[in-house]
Amino acid sequence: MADKRKYARKYCRYTEAKIEFIDYKDTGLLKYCLSERFKIMPRRLTGTSKRYQEMVEKAIKRARHVALIPYVVDTKNVVANPFENL
């Protein structure tokens, strides 16, 4: 029988930091919920609470609309750290 793996407990970064509102202009906060191809990470992977996940999604969509975060990343030219240009 396979041993059960123990993972680190997931926690909400935004609840712990006691953030009231997530602003779309603060890309430093948003980068934790984006993958290397700028896709929005699900709650089960990031550990954010439902309230903050909804705020993060809205902020990411607004940041994409204002062109702070790209919609699509070129799959042939994937950058190691996509946030160094921001």
Protein Blocks (a to p, Z undefined) as FASTA:
>chain_A
ZZdddddddddfklmnopabdcfklmmlmmmmpcfkopacdfklnopafklmmmmmmmmm
mmmmnopacfbdcfklccfblmlmZZ
